[in-house]
Amino acid sequence: MSNLDQDLARRLTDLRRARNWPLEELAERTGISRATLSRVERGDTSPTANVLGKLASAFGLSMAELFGSASSTVERLVPRAAQAVWTDPETGYTRRTLTPAASGYRGAMIEGCIPAGATVAYAAPPVPDLEHQLVLLEGKLRLVVGPDTYDLASGDALRFRLNAPNSYHASGKVPARYFLTVITP
């Protein structure tokens, strides 16, 4: 288990305890089993992107805020060596935090890489009206936001406000690599 996974486990435990929620209540709010939540909080397992999306929603935080708070780096300059990298154990999706969410800033920037053929899906936005600005660097990406589908090729840019279920699918023969800026309302 990586340091980021351990930091994330502590962060999730602290968020739950700050709300005085027993694991049973968090399980009810997220639809995630109590056993899975317990393993995640102990750091026995790395949560999937889907699980993190549900947890972020329950806590009213964007994914960037969830990861940003788990990161110790809040300086203006974030050297590559200090940029946290997380890998979804289910899909192989990697998320590198370029500029973490931090107090005094509304935006955060990530680099995502989804293996060819893989899909990362979220049932609901964690925070209403999150502004997303995505630039596809390599590969092909099918992005579905509610009823809208966007097929992006390398170099394409898309901006949208997230208010619906969404999914990212690497639809080409190579991984889809992109930069995503997330701005909280």
KEFILUM-659056 format. One record per atom (N, C-alpha, C, CB): residue in one letter; atom name; z negated, y negated, x. Coordinates in Angstrom, 1 decimal, padded with zeros to 4 digits, m for minus. Each point is the difference from the previous one (the first is absolute). Last residue first. Glycine has a CB too. Example, Ala and Ser with C-alpha at 12.3 -4.5 7.8 and 13.67 -1.06 7.14 Angstrom:
% residues 2
S|N|m007.1|002.2|012.8
S|CA|000.0|m001.1|000.9
S|C|m000.8|m001.1|m000.8
S|CB|002.2|000.6|001.2
A|N|m002.1|005.1|m000.9
A|CA|000.0|m001.2|m000.9
A|C|000.0|m001.2|000.9
A|CB|m001.2|001.2|m001.9
END
This chain:
% residues 185
P|N|007.5|m025.5|m017.2
P|CA|000.2|m001.2|m000.9
P|C|m001.2|m001.0|000.2
P|CB|001.2|001.5|m001.6
T|N|000.6|001.8|005.6
T|CA|m000.8|000.1|m001.2
T|C|000.1|m001.3|m000.8
T|CB|m001.6|001.5|001.2
I|N|005.1|001.0|002.2
I|CA|m000.7|m001.2|m000.2
I|C|m000.8|000.1|m001.3
I|CB|001.8|m001.3|001.3
V|N|001.1|004.4|002.6
V|CA|m000.7|000.1|m001.2
V|C|m000.9|m001.3|m000.1
V|CB|000.0|002.5|m000.1
T|N|004.5|m000.4|003.0
T|CA|m001.0|m001.0|m000.1
T|C|m000.6|000.0|m001.4
T|CB|001.1|m001.4|001.8
L|N|001.8|005.0|001.5
L|CA|m000.4|m000.4|m001.3
L|C|m001.1|m001.0|000.1
L|CB|000.6|002.2|m001.0
F|N|003.6|000.7|003.9
F|CA|m001.1|m000.9|000.1
F|C|m000.3|m000.5|m001.5
F|CB|000.6|m000.8|002.4
Y|N|001.8|005.7|m000.7
Y|CA|000.1|m001.4|m000.6
Y|C|m001.2|m000.8|000.4
Y|CB|001.3|000.9|m001.9
R|N|001.8|004.1|002.2
R|CA|m001.0|m000.8|000.7
R|C|000.2|m001.4|m000.4
R|CB|000.0|001.5|002.0
A|N|001.5|003.9|m003.3
A|CA|000.1|m001.4|m000.5
A|C|m001.1|m000.8|000.7
A|CB|001.1|000.6|m002.2
P|N|001.4|004.1|004.0
P|CA|m001.2|m000.6|m000.6
P|C|000.4|m001.5|m000.4
P|CB|m001.5|001.5|001.4
V|N|005.6|001.8|m001.4
V|CA|m001.0|m000.4|001.0
V|C|m001.2|m000.6|m000.7
V|CB|001.9|m000.3|001.8
K|N|001.8|001.7|m004.2
K|CA|m000.2|001.2|000.8
K|C|m000.9|m000.3|001.2
K|CB|002.3|000.7|m000.6
G|N|m002.7|m003.3|m004.3
G|CA|001.1|000.3|001.0
G|C|m000.4|001.2|000.8
G|CB|000.6|m002.4|000.1
S|N|m003.4|000.2|m003.5
S|CA|001.1|000.7|m000.6
S|C|001.2|000.3|000.9
S|CB|m000.6|m001.2|m002.0
A|N|m004.9|000.1|001.5
A|CA|001.0|m000.1|001.1
A|C|001.2|000.8|m000.4
A|CB|m001.9|m000.3|001.8
H|N|m001.7|m002.2|m005.1
H|CA|000.6|001.3|000.3
H|C|001.0|m000.3|001.2
H|CB|m000.3|000.9|m002.4
Y|N|m004.1|m003.1|m000.7
Y|CA|000.9|m000.3|001.1
Y|C|000.6|001.4|000.5
Y|CB|m001.3|m002.1|000.7
S|N|m001.2|m000.3|m005.5
S|CA|000.2|001.1|001.0
S|C|001.0|m000.4|001.0
S|CB|m000.6|001.7|m001.7
N|N|m003.0|m003.5|m002.8
N|CA|001.1|m000.2|001.0
N|C|000.1|001.2|001.0
N|CB|m000.3|m002.5|m000.2
P|N|m002.0|000.0|m004.8
P|CA|000.0|001.2|000.9
P|C|001.2|m000.2|000.9
P|CB|m001.0|001.5|m001.7
A|N|m000.5|m006.1|000.0
A|CA|000.3|001.2|m000.6
A|C|m000.1|001.2|001.0
A|CB|001.6|m001.2|m001.6
N|N|m001.8|m003.6|002.5
N|CA|m000.8|000.1|m001.2
N|C|000.3|001.3|m000.8
N|CB|000.1|m002.5|m000.1
L|N|001.1|m000.7|004.8
L|CA|m000.4|001.3|m000.3
L|C|m000.9|000.0|m001.3
L|CB|000.3|000.8|002.4
R|N|003.8|m004.1|m000.3
R|CA|m001.4|000.0|m000.4
R|C|m000.4|001.4|m000.5
R|CB|000.0|m002.6|m000.5
F|N|004.0|001.2|004.2
F|CA|m000.3|000.3|m001.4
F|C|m001.5|m000.2|m000.2
F|CB|001.9|001.6|m000.2
R|N|002.8|m001.7|003.9
R|CA|m001.3|m000.5|m000.4
R|C|m000.3|000.2|m001.4
R|CB|000.1|m001.7|001.8
L|N|003.3|003.5|002.5
L|CA|m000.3|000.0|m001.4
L|C|m001.4|m000.6|m000.1
L|CB|001.4|002.1|m000.5
A|N|003.1|m001.1|004.2
A|CA|m001.3|m000.5|m000.3
A|C|m000.2|m000.1|m001.5
A|CB|000.0|m001.3|002.2
D|N|003.4|004.0|001.9
D|CA|m000.3|m000.6|m001.4
D|C|m001.4|m000.4|m000.1
D|CB|001.8|001.4|m001.0
G|N|m000.1|001.0|004.9
G|CA|000.2|m001.5|000.0
G|C|m000.2|m000.7|m001.3
G|CB|001.6|000.4|001.7
S|N|m000.4|004.8|m001.7
S|CA|m000.6|m000.7|001.1
S|C|000.4|m001.5|000.0
S|CB|000.1|002.2|001.3
A|N|m000.1|m000.1|m006.0
A|CA|000.6|000.5|001.2
A|C|m000.6|m000.9|001.2
A|CB|002.2|000.8|m001.2
L|N|m003.7|000.5|m004.3
L|CA|000.1|m000.9|001.2
L|C|000.6|000.7|001.1
L|CB|m002.0|m001.3|m000.8
D|N|001.4|001.4|m004.8
D|CA|000.4|000.9|001.1
D|C|000.3|m001.0|001.2
D|CB|001.0|001.8|m001.6
Y|N|m004.1|m001.9|m003.2
Y|CA|000.7|m000.8|001.0
Y|C|000.4|001.0|001.1
Y|CB|m001.2|m002.2|m000.5
T|N|m000.6|002.0|m005.0
T|CA|000.2|000.8|001.1
T|C|000.9|m000.8|001.0
T|CB|m000.1|002.1|m001.3
D|N|m003.5|m002.9|m003.4
D|CA|001.1|m000.4|001.0
D|C|000.1|000.9|001.2
D|CB|m000.4|m002.4|m000.8
P|N|m002.9|002.6|m002.9
P|CA|001.3|000.4|m000.5
P|C|001.1|m000.3|001.0
P|CB|m000.8|m000.3|m002.3
G|N|m003.8|000.3|004.5
G|CA|000.1|000.1|m001.5
G|C|001.4|000.5|m000.4
G|CB|m001.7|m001.9|m000.2
V|N|002.1|001.5|004.7
V|CA|m001.2|m000.8|m000.4
V|C|000.2|m000.1|m001.5
V|CB|m000.1|m001.4|002.1
V|N|002.3|004.2|002.4
V|CA|m000.1|m000.1|m001.5
V|C|m001.3|m000.7|m000.3
V|CB|001.3|002.1|m000.3
L|N|002.2|m001.2|004.7
L|CA|m001.2|m000.6|m000.4
L|C|000.0|m000.1|m001.5
L|CB|m000.3|m001.2|002.2
R|N|003.0|003.7|002.1
R|CA|000.0|m000.2|m001.5
R|C|m001.4|m000.4|m000.4
R|CB|001.9|001.7|m000.3
L|N|000.8|m001.8|005.3
L|CA|m001.2|000.1|m000.8
L|C|000.3|m000.3|m001.5
L|CB|m001.3|m000.7|002.0
K|N|003.5|002.1|003.4
K|CA|000.3|m000.4|m001.4
K|C|m001.3|000.1|m000.8
K|CB|002.5|000.7|000.2
G|N|m001.7|m001.7|005.4
G|CA|000.0|001.0|m001.0
G|C|000.5|m000.5|m001.4
G|CB|m001.8|001.2|001.2
E|N|m000.7|m004.5|002.3
E|CA|000.9|001.1|000.2
E|C|000.0|001.0|m001.1
E|CB|m000.5|m000.2|002.4
L|N|m001.5|m004.2|m002.8
L|CA|000.5|m000.1|001.4
L|C|000.9|001.2|000.3
L|CB|m002.1|m001.1|000.7
L|N|000.4|m001.8|m005.2
L|CA|000.3|001.3|000.5
L|C|000.6|m000.1|001.3
L|CB|000.3|000.9|m002.3
V|N|m003.7|m004.2|m000.4
V|CA|001.2|000.0|000.7
V|C|000.2|001.4|000.6
V|CB|m000.2|m002.4|000.6
L|N|m003.0|m000.3|m004.7
L|CA|000.3|001.2|000.8
L|C|001.4|m000.2|000.7
L|CB|m001.4|001.4|m001.5
Q|N|m002.9|m003.9|m001.4
Q|CA|001.2|m000.3|000.6
Q|C|000.3|001.0|001.1
Q|CB|m000.3|m002.5|m000.4
H|N|m003.2|001.6|m004.2
H|CA|000.5|000.8|001.1
H|C|001.3|m000.5|000.5
H|CB|m001.1|002.0|m001.0
E|N|m003.6|m003.5|m002.2
E|CA|001.4|m000.3|000.5
E|C|000.3|000.9|001.2
E|CB|m000.2|m002.4|m000.8
L|N|m003.2|003.2|m003.5
L|CA|000.1|m000.1|001.4
L|C|001.4|m000.3|000.4
L|CB|m001.8|001.7|000.2
D|N|m000.3|m001.2|m004.8
D|CA|000.8|m001.1|000.5
D|C|000.0|m000.1|001.5
D|CB|m000.5|m001.2|m002.0
P|N|m003.4|004.1|000.0
P|CA|001.1|m000.5|m000.7
P|C|000.7|m001.2|000.8
P|CB|m001.1|000.7|m002.2
V|N|m001.5|003.5|004.4
V|CA|m000.3|m001.3|m000.4
V|C|001.2|m000.6|m000.7
V|CB|m001.7|m000.3|001.9
P|N|002.0|004.7|m000.6
P|CA|m001.5|m000.1|000.2
P|C|m000.5|m001.4|m000.5
P|CB|000.1|001.6|001.9
P|N|004.2|001.2|m004.0
P|CA|m000.3|m001.0|001.1
P|C|m001.5|m000.1|000.1
P|CB|002.2|m001.3|m000.4
A|N|m000.2|005.9|m001.3
A|CA|m000.3|m001.3|m000.5
A|C|m000.2|m000.9|001.2
A|CB|m001.0|000.9|m002.1
A|N|002.4|003.6|002.8
A|CA|m000.1|000.0|m001.5
A|C|m000.1|m001.4|m000.6
A|CB|m000.9|002.3|000.1
Y|N|003.3|m000.7|004.6
Y|CA|m001.3|m000.6|m000.4
Y|C|000.1|m000.1|m001.5
Y|CB|m000.4|m001.2|002.2
A|N|003.1|004.0|002.2
A|CA|000.0|m000.6|m001.3
A|C|m001.5|m000.5|m000.4
A|CB|002.0|001.5|m000.7
V|N|001.8|000.3|004.7
V|CA|m001.3|m000.4|m000.1
V|C|m000.1|m000.8|m001.3
V|CB|m000.4|m000.2|002.6
T|N|003.9|004.1|m000.2
T|CA|m000.3|m001.1|m001.0
T|C|m001.5|m000.3|000.1
T|CB|002.0|000.8|m001.5
A|N|002.3|001.7|004.8
A|CA|m001.4|m000.1|m000.5
A|C|m000.1|m001.1|m001.0
A|CB|m000.9|001.0|002.2
G|N|004.9|000.2|000.5
G|CA|m000.2|000.8|m001.2
G|C|m001.4|m000.1|m000.6
G|CB|001.6|001.5|001.0
A|N|m001.2|m003.1|003.9
A|CA|001.2|000.2|m000.8
A|C|m000.3|001.0|m001.1
A|CB|001.5|m000.4|001.9
P|N|m005.6|m002.4|000.0
P|CA|000.9|001.1|000.5
P|C|001.2|000.2|m001.0
P|CB|m001.9|001.1|001.2
I|N|m000.8|m005.8|m000.6
I|CA|000.0|001.2|m000.9
I|C|001.0|001.0|000.6
I|CB|m000.7|m001.4|m002.0
C|N|m002.2|m003.2|003.7
C|CA|001.1|000.9|000.3
C|C|m000.2|001.3|m000.8
C|CB|000.1|m000.9|002.4
G|N|m001.9|m004.8|m001.9
G|CA|000.0|001.4|m000.6
G|C|001.1|000.8|000.5
G|CB|m001.1|m001.0|m002.0
E|N|m002.0|m003.6|003.3
E|CA|001.3|000.7|000.3
E|C|m000.2|001.4|m000.6
E|CB|000.5|m001.4|002.1
I|N|m003.0|m003.6|m003.5
I|CA|000.0|001.4|000.5
I|C|001.4|000.4|000.4
I|CB|m002.0|000.5|m001.5
M|N|m001.4|m005.1|000.2
M|CA|001.4|000.5|000.3
M|C|m000.2|001.4|000.6
M|CB|000.9|m002.3|000.4
A|N|m003.6|m001.8|m003.7
A|CA|m000.1|001.0|001.1
A|C|001.4|000.6|000.2
A|CB|m002.5|000.5|m000.6
G|N|m000.2|m005.1|m002.0
G|CA|001.1|000.9|000.3
G|C|m000.4|001.0|001.1
G|CB|001.7|m001.7|m000.8
R|N|m004.4|m002.1|m000.8
R|CA|000.4|000.7|m001.2
R|C|001.0|001.1|000.2
R|CB|m000.4|m002.1|m001.2
Y|N|m003.8|m000.3|004.2
Y|CA|001.4|000.2|m000.1
Y|C|000.4|000.8|m001.2
Y|CB|000.1|000.1|002.5
G|N|m004.6|m001.3|m001.3
G|CA|000.7|m001.2|000.3
G|C|001.5|000.2|m000.1
G|CB|m001.9|m000.7|001.4
S|N|m000.9|005.0|m000.3
S|CA|m000.6|m001.2|m000.7
S|C|000.8|m001.3|000.4
S|CB|m002.3|001.1|m000.1
A|N|005.0|003.5|000.5
A|CA|m001.2|m000.6|000.6
A|C|m000.4|m001.2|m000.8
A|CB|000.6|000.8|002.2
A|N|003.1|003.7|m001.6
A|CA|m000.6|m000.9|m001.0
A|C|m001.3|m000.5|000.7
A|CB|001.0|001.2|m002.1
P|N|002.6|000.4|005.6
P|CA|m000.9|000.5|m001.0
P|C|m000.5|m001.1|m001.0
P|CB|m000.7|001.8|001.6
T|N|005.2|m000.9|001.4
T|CA|m001.0|m001.1|m000.2
T|C|m000.9|000.5|m001.1
T|CB|001.6|m001.9|000.9
L|N|001.1|005.2|000.6
L|CA|000.4|m001.0|001.0
L|C|m000.9|m001.1|000.0
L|CB|002.4|000.6|m000.3
T|N|m002.8|004.7|m001.1
T|CA|m000.4|m001.3|m000.4
T|C|000.3|m001.0|001.0
T|CB|m001.8|001.0|m001.3
R|N|004.1|003.8|m000.1
R|CA|m000.6|m000.7|001.1
R|C|m000.3|m001.4|m000.4
R|CB|001.3|001.3|001.7
R|N|m000.1|003.8|m003.9
R|CA|m000.3|m001.4|m000.3
R|C|m000.7|m000.7|001.2
R|CB|m000.1|000.5|m002.5
T|N|003.2|004.4|000.9
T|CA|m000.9|m000.8|000.9
T|C|000.0|m001.4|m000.3
T|CB|000.4|001.6|001.8
Y|N|000.8|003.5|m004.2
Y|CA|000.2|m001.4|000.0
Y|C|m001.0|m000.7|001.0
Y|CB|000.8|000.1|m002.5
G|N|m000.6|004.6|001.0
G|CA|000.4|m000.4|001.4
G|C|000.3|m001.4|000.1
G|CB|000.9|002.2|000.3
T|N|m002.5|000.4|m004.2
T|CA|001.4|m000.3|000.1
T|C|000.5|m000.2|001.4
T|CB|m000.2|m001.0|m002.2
E|N|m004.5|002.3|001.0
E|CA|000.9|000.6|m000.9
E|C|001.4|m000.1|000.2
E|CB|m001.8|m000.4|m001.6
P|N|m001.8|m001.8|004.1
P|CA|000.1|001.5|000.3
P|C|000.9|000.7|m000.9
P|CB|m002.3|m000.1|000.9
D|N|002.5|m005.0|000.9
D|CA|m000.3|000.7|m001.3
D|C|000.2|001.5|000.3
D|CB|000.8|m002.0|m001.4
T|N|m002.1|m001.9|005.1
T|CA|001.0|001.0|m000.5
T|C|m000.4|000.7|m001.2
T|CB|000.8|000.3|002.4
W|N|m001.9|m005.1|000.7
W|CA|m000.5|001.0|m000.8
W|C|001.2|000.8|m000.5
W|CB|m001.9|m001.4|m000.8
V|N|000.4|m002.6|004.8
V|CA|001.0|000.9|m000.6
V|C|m000.6|001.1|m000.8
V|CB|001.6|m000.5|001.9
A|N|m002.9|m004.8|000.3
A|CA|m000.4|001.3|m000.5
A|C|001.2|000.7|m000.6
A|CB|m002.3|m000.8|m000.5
Q|N|002.0|m002.9|004.5
Q|CA|000.6|000.2|m001.4
Q|C|m000.3|001.4|m000.4
Q|CB|001.8|m001.7|000.4
A|N|m002.7|m000.2|004.0
A|CA|m001.1|m000.2|m000.9
A|C|000.5|000.3|m001.5
A|CB|m001.1|m001.7|001.6
A|N|004.1|001.9|002.2
A|CA|m001.1|001.0|000.2
A|C|m001.1|m000.1|m001.0
A|CB|000.6|000.0|002.5
R|N|002.9|m003.3|m002.4
R|CA|000.4|001.3|m000.6
R|C|m001.0|001.1|000.2
R|CB|002.3|m000.7|000.5
P|N|m004.1|m004.4|m000.8
P|CA|000.9|000.8|000.9
P|C|000.3|001.4|m000.6
P|CB|m001.1|m001.2|001.9
V|N|m000.2|m003.5|m004.2
V|CA|m000.3|001.4|m000.2
V|C|000.9|000.8|001.0
V|CB|m000.8|m000.3|m002.5
L|N|m001.1|m005.1|001.5
L|CA|000.9|000.9|000.8
L|C|m000.5|001.4|m000.2
L|CB|000.6|m001.8|001.7
R|N|m003.1|m001.2|m003.9
R|CA|001.4|m000.5|m000.3
R|C|001.0|000.9|000.7
R|CB|m000.9|m002.3|m000.2
E|N|m003.8|004.6|m001.1
E|CA|000.5|m001.1|000.8
E|C|001.4|m000.4|m000.4
E|CB|m001.4|000.8|001.9
V|N|m001.6|002.9|m003.4
V|CA|000.3|m001.1|m000.9
V|C|000.5|m001.3|000.7
V|CB|m001.7|001.0|m001.6
T|N|000.3|004.7|002.1
T|CA|000.8|m001.1|000.5
T|C|000.3|m001.0|m001.0
T|CB|001.0|001.6|001.6
S|N|m003.2|002.7|m002.3
S|CA|m000.9|m001.0|000.7
S|C|000.7|m001.2|000.5
S|CB|m001.5|001.9|000.6
S|N|002.5|001.5|m005.0
S|CA|000.4|m000.3|001.4
S|C|m000.9|m001.1|000.5
S|CB|002.4|000.6|m000.5
A|N|m002.6|001.0|m003.9
A|CA|m000.4|001.1|000.8
A|C|000.3|m000.3|001.5
A|CB|000.4|001.6|m001.9
S|N|000.8|m004.6|m001.5
S|CA|m001.5|000.0|000.1
S|C|m000.4|001.2|000.9
S|CB|m000.2|m001.1|m002.3
G|N|004.7|000.7|001.3
G|CA|m000.4|m001.1|000.8
G|C|m001.5|000.0|000.2
G|CB|002.0|m001.3|m000.8
F|N|000.0|004.5|m002.1
F|CA|000.2|000.3|001.4
F|C|m000.5|m001.1|000.9
F|CB|002.0|001.4|m000.6
L|N|m002.3|m002.1|m004.0
L|CA|m000.7|001.2|000.3
L|C|000.1|000.4|001.5
L|CB|000.4|000.7|m002.4
E|N|002.2|m004.3|000.8
E|CA|m001.5|m000.4|000.1
E|C|m000.8|001.2|000.3
E|CB|000.4|m001.9|m001.6
A|N|004.1|002.7|000.9
A|CA|m000.1|m000.8|001.2
A|C|m001.5|m000.4|000.2
A|CB|002.4|m000.9|m000.2
M|N|m001.1|002.9|m003.8
M|CA|m000.1|001.0|001.1
M|C|m000.2|m000.7|001.3
M|CB|001.5|001.6|m001.3
S|N|m003.4|m004.2|m002.8
S|CA|001.3|000.5|000.4
S|C|m000.2|001.0|001.1
S|CB|001.1|m002.2|m000.6
L|N|m004.9|001.5|m003.2
L|CA|000.5|m000.4|001.3
L|C|001.4|000.4|000.2
L|CB|m002.3|000.1|000.9
G|N|m001.1|001.1|m004.4
G|CA|000.6|m001.3|m000.2
G|C|000.5|m000.7|001.3
G|CB|m001.5|m000.3|m002.0
F|N|m000.6|004.8|001.0
F|CA|m000.8|m001.0|000.6
F|C|000.6|m001.4|m000.1
F|CB|m000.8|001.7|001.6
A|N|003.0|002.1|m003.4
A|CA|m001.3|000.0|m000.6
A|C|m000.9|m001.1|000.6
A|CB|000.2|002.5|m000.3
S|N|004.2|m002.0|002.1
S|CA|000.0|m000.5|m001.4
S|C|m001.4|000.0|m000.6
S|CB|002.3|000.9|m000.3
A|N|m001.8|001.1|004.5
A|CA|000.2|m001.5|000.1
A|C|000.0|m000.6|m001.4
A|CB|001.4|000.3|002.1
L|N|m001.5|004.4|m001.9
L|CA|m001.3|m000.6|000.4
L|C|000.2|m001.5|000.1
L|CB|m000.6|002.1|001.3
K|N|004.4|000.3|m002.2
K|CA|m000.9|000.1|m001.2
K|C|m001.3|m000.6|000.4
K|CB|001.1|002.0|m000.8
G|N|002.1|m001.7|004.2
G|CA|000.5|m000.9|m001.0
G|C|m001.0|m000.1|m001.2
G|CB|002.4|000.5|000.7
L|N|m003.1|002.7|002.7
L|CA|m000.4|m001.4|000.4
L|C|000.4|m001.0|m001.0
L|CB|000.2|000.7|002.4
V|N|001.1|003.7|m003.1
V|CA|m001.4|m000.1|m000.2
V|C|m000.4|m001.4|000.4
V|CB|m000.4|002.5|000.5
N|N|004.9|m001.5|000.3
N|CA|m000.3|000.0|m001.5
N|C|m001.5|m000.2|m000.2
N|CB|002.0|001.6|m000.4
A|N|m000.6|m001.0|004.8
A|CA|000.4|m001.3|m000.5
A|C|m000.3|m000.1|m001.5
A|CB|001.8|m000.2|001.8
T|N|m004.8|003.7|000.7
T|CA|001.4|m000.2|m000.1
T|C|000.3|m001.4|m000.5
T|CB|000.4|002.4|m000.5
P|N|m004.8|m000.9|003.5
P|CA|000.5|m000.1|m001.4
P|C|001.5|m000.2|000.1
P|CB|m002.1|m001.0|m000.8
S|N|m000.9|003.9|004.2
S|CA|000.6|m001.3|m000.1
S|C|000.6|m000.1|m001.4
S|CB|000.5|000.0|002.5
T|N|m004.9|002.9|m001.1
T|CA|001.4|000.1|m000.2
T|C|000.5|m001.5|m000.1
T|CB|m000.2|002.2|m001.3
D|N|m004.3|m001.4|002.4
D|CA|000.5|001.4|000.2
D|C|001.5|000.2|m000.2
D|CB|m002.3|000.7|m000.7
G|N|m000.9|m004.6|000.3
G|CA|000.9|000.0|001.0
G|C|000.5|001.4|000.4
G|CB|m001.1|m002.0|000.9
R|N|m001.9|000.3|m004.5
R|CA|m000.6|000.6|001.2
R|C|000.9|000.0|001.2
R|CB|m001.3|001.5|m001.5
E|N|002.8|m003.1|m002.7
E|CA|m001.1|m000.9|000.5
E|C|m000.7|000.6|001.2
E|CB|m000.3|m000.8|m002.3
V|N|003.8|003.3|000.2
V|CA|000.5|m001.2|000.6
V|C|m001.1|m000.9|000.6
V|CB|001.9|000.1|m001.7
R|N|m003.2|003.8|m000.7
R|CA|000.7|000.4|001.3
R|C|000.6|m001.2|000.7
R|CB|000.5|002.2|m000.9
S|N|m002.3|m002.9|m003.4
S|CA|m001.1|000.4|000.9
S|C|000.6|000.3|001.4
S|CB|m001.4|000.8|m001.9
L|N|004.4|m001.4|m001.7
L|CA|m000.6|m001.3|000.4
L|C|m001.1|000.2|001.1
L|CB|000.5|m000.9|m002.3
T|N|001.4|004.7|000.4
T|CA|001.0|m000.7|000.9
T|C|m000.6|m001.3|000.5
T|CB|001.9|001.1|m001.2
A|N|m004.4|001.3|m002.0
A|CA|000.0|000.7|001.2
A|C|001.0|m000.6|001.0
A|CB|m000.5|002.1|m001.2
R|N|000.3|m003.8|m003.2
R|CA|m001.2|m000.4|000.7
R|C|000.0|000.7|001.4
R|CB|m001.3|m000.3|m002.1
S|N|006.0|m000.6|m000.2
S|CA|m001.2|000.8|m000.2
S|C|m001.1|m000.5|000.9
S|CB|001.5|002.0|m000.5
I|N|002.1|m005.3|m001.7
I|CA|m000.1|000.9|001.2
I|C|m001.3|000.8|m000.1
I|CB|001.3|m001.7|001.4
G|N|000.1|m001.8|m004.4
G|CA|000.7|001.2|m000.3
G|C|000.0|001.0|001.2
G|CB|001.4|m001.2|m001.7
T|N|m003.4|m003.4|001.0
T|CA|001.2|000.2|000.8
T|C|000.8|001.2|m000.4
T|CB|m001.2|m001.1|001.8
R|N|m003.1|m000.4|m003.8
R|CA|000.9|m001.2|000.1
R|C|001.3|000.3|000.6
R|CB|m002.1|m001.4|000.1
E|N|m001.2|004.8|m000.2
E|CA|000.4|m000.3|m001.4
E|C|001.0|m001.2|000.0
E|CB|m002.2|000.9|m000.9
A|N|000.1|000.3|004.9
A|CA|000.9|001.1|m000.3
A|C|000.6|m000.3|m001.4
A|CB|m001.3|001.7|001.4
L|N|m002.1|m004.5|000.1
L|CA|001.3|m000.3|000.7
L|C|001.0|001.1|m000.3
L|CB|m001.3|m001.1|001.8
E|N|m002.9|001.8|m003.6
E|CA|000.6|m001.2|m000.6
E|C|001.3|m000.3|000.7
E|CB|m002.3|m000.9|m000.7
E|N|m000.3|004.3|002.5
E|CA|000.5|000.4|m001.3
E|C|000.7|m001.1|m000.7
E|CB|m001.8|001.7|m000.2
L|N|m000.5|m002.4|004.3
L|CA|001.3|000.7|000.2
L|C|000.6|000.3|m001.3
L|CB|m000.7|000.9|002.2
P|N|m002.7|m004.8|m002.5
P|CA|m000.1|001.3|000.5
P|C|001.4|000.6|000.2
P|CB|m002.3|000.3|m001.1
W|N|001.1|m005.6|001.2
W|CA|000.7|001.1|m000.7
W|C|m000.3|001.3|000.6
W|CB|001.8|m001.6|m000.6
N|N|m003.0|m003.3|001.6
N|CA|m001.0|000.9|m000.5
N|C|000.7|001.1|m000.9
N|CB|m001.7|m001.8|000.0
R|N|003.7|m001.7|002.9
R|CA|000.1|m000.1|m001.5
R|C|m001.0|000.9|m000.7
R|CB|002.5|m000.5|000.3
A|N|m002.2|000.5|004.4
A|CA|m000.2|m001.4|m000.4
A|C|000.1|m000.2|m001.5
A|CB|000.9|m000.7|002.2
R|N|000.1|005.0|m000.3
R|CA|m001.5|m000.3|m000.1
R|C|m000.3|m001.5|m000.4
R|CB|m000.3|001.8|001.8
R|N|004.8|m000.5|m001.1
R|CA|m000.5|000.7|m001.2
R|C|m001.5|m000.3|m000.1
R|CB|001.7|001.9|000.3
L|N|000.5|m003.6|003.4
L|CA|000.5|m000.6|m001.2
L|C|m000.6|000.6|m001.2
L|CB|002.2|m000.5|001.2
D|N|m003.2|002.4|003.0
D|CA|m000.6|m001.3|m000.2
D|C|000.4|m000.7|m001.3
D|CB|m000.1|m000.2|002.5
T|N|002.3|004.3|m001.2
T|CA|m001.4|000.2|m000.4
T|C|m000.7|m001.3|m000.3
T|CB|000.0|002.1|001.4
L|N|004.3|m002.4|000.3
L|CA|000.0|000.5|m001.4
L|C|m001.4|000.3|m000.5
L|CB|002.3|000.9|000.4
R|N|m001.8|m002.2|004.1
R|CA|000.3|m001.1|m000.8
R|C|000.0|000.5|m001.5
R|CB|001.4|m001.0|001.8
R|N|m002.0|004.2|001.6
R|CA|m001.1|m000.8|m000.2
R|C|000.2|m001.2|m000.9
R|CB|m000.6|000.6|002.3
A|N|004.3|002.2|m001.4
A|CA|m001.1|000.8|m000.7
A|C|m001.2|m000.9|m000.2
A|CB|000.9|002.2|001.0
L|N|002.5|m004.0|001.7
L|CA|000.4|000.0|m001.4
L|C|m001.1|000.8|m000.9
L|CB|002.5|m000.2|000.7
D|N|m002.9|000.3|004.0
D|CA|m000.3|m001.4|m000.5
D|C|000.3|m000.1|m001.5
D|CB|000.5|m000.9|002.3
Q|N|000.6|004.9|m000.2
Q|CA|m001.4|m000.1|m000.1
Q|C|m000.4|m001.4|m000.5
Q|CB|m000.2|001.7|001.9
D|N|004.8|m000.9|m001.1
D|CA|m000.5|000.8|m001.2
D|C|m001.5|m000.1|m000.1
D|CB|001.9|001.6|000.3
L|N|000.0|m003.7|003.4
L|CA|000.3|m000.7|m001.2
L|C|m000.4|000.8|m001.3
L|CB|002.0|m001.0|001.2
N|N|m002.5|003.0|003.1
N|CA|m001.0|m001.1|m000.3
N|C|000.3|m000.8|m001.2
N|CB|m000.3|m000.2|002.4
S|N|002.1|005.2|m002.4
S|CA|000.1|m001.2|000.8
S|C|m001.1|m001.0|m000.2
S|CB|002.5|000.4|000.0
M|N|m002.4|005.2|m000.3
M|CA|000.0|m001.2|m000.9
M|C|000.0|m001.2|000.9
M|CB|m001.2|001.2|m001.9
END
